Amino acid sequence: MAQIERGDGFETLAIHAGQEPDPVTGAVVPPIYQVSTYKQDGVGGVRGGTKHGAVETGPGRWIEGYEYSRTANPTRGALEECLAALEGGARALAFASGMAAEDCLIRALCRPGDHVLIPHDAYGGTFRLFDKVHAHWGITYHPVPVSDAEAVRTAVAEFSPVLIWVETPTNPLLSIADIAALAQIAHAGGALLAVDNTFASPYLQQPIALGADAVIHSTTKYLGGHSDVVGGALVVADAGLAERLAFLQNATGSAGGPFDAWLTLRGVKTLGVRMDRHSENGAQVAMWLANHSRVARVYYPGLADHPGHEVAAKQMRGFGGMVSFRHAGGEDRAVEMCGRTRLFTLGESLGGVESLIEHPARMTHASVAGSPLEVPADLVRLSVGIENCDDLIEDLRTALG
Ligand SMILES: Cc1ncc(COP(=O)(O)O)c(C=O)c1O
């Protein structure tokens, strides 16, 4: 029986945490419990835990009594246990999408009249959630440059936010926030720090160890890794907050399904080797683009001249596979190029084994047009996959013309 021990390395946890062989059959992979309801041991009696509240049966291992799969499901539980181990959190919760996870965290932490600081460069859907959904419930957001800790400190003093929301690296401009510094600023000001770790993944960066209170994932991206499943996750440092999130997740019905959890868990097993290759390919592509005459500027935290390079090198184990650049020929040339690649597929999303290309201003970030988060019109975003890197560079060479 595979058993996790304190001190096991990341790659070991990715393969074994939450994934002991099935006690009934010995199956080495957690089965897909494609089930909505469970036989109860008498009225009000559930198996594997207590009816009211989860039971912690080991470090990061929480079992709820199984009665209905919106509340708890063993396959989803296996994924949650694994994610808690990988992020070093008290507990993780798996959702139907990254947006569902974000929504749950905001509802748990914010009340009408509260203020939140958000990055002035962030995933468009996150901005839309604050701007078009939670704003109607009296939650006020303030965009700040989260790569500038002093600007965040000033905004904390001005707005007394309950929450500082950070992406690092950001989508799509790959800005870097100093997580440890922001955690200190947040806590000194009575706020919590939430970090969207989607671009880095827990293999490259572990925000909770740096002082963050909550980690958000679109597991659709690197954690799933194969562009075949949509999902999200929250991992939190405090078990009490986890309890409130679990209550909301059940009350609002935002959990992910068992097959999606199983697919995500399958992806997670190879996260380390994939991220190493994404980082190698990302660095090569970024360096090649930086020397191309039709490229005006490259955004990649691994480049020594990136303004966040030093902080990224301090808090990340590698720089990942996301690379953005500005086309020197302007918006029209940038759009044209996105339609001319052979291996880079024109598409939204990121973090899969295959390379993707997109035009953020017209695609993933169309919702931030006219806002402080608006992205440059000549920007192209690449999700560099794990194909042969020479082939990828040749593809970009042809498409850039
Ligand atoms: C950084 C980041 N956070 C959150 C999300 C939302 O995740 P999902 O699409 O799984 O709802 C995305 C989606 O692209 C993202 O890039």
The ligand as a Gaussian input file, in Angstrom:
#p B3LYP/6-31G(d) Opt

LIG

0 1
 C       -5.210000      32.719000     -14.643000
 C       -6.582000      32.131000     -14.818000
 N       -7.391000      32.014000     -13.742000
 C       -8.639000      31.505000     -13.858000
 C       -9.146000      31.095000     -15.078000
 C      -10.552000      30.564000     -15.174000
 O      -10.548000      29.179000     -15.242000
 P      -11.661000      28.299000     -16.011000
 O      -11.564000      28.653000     -17.456000
 O      -11.247000      26.895000     -15.697000
 O      -12.980000      28.649000     -15.437000
 C       -8.327000      31.185000     -16.212000
 C       -8.841000      30.756000     -17.530000
 O       -8.229000      30.976000     -18.551000
 C       -7.017000      31.725000     -16.080000
 O       -6.199000      31.858000     -17.132000

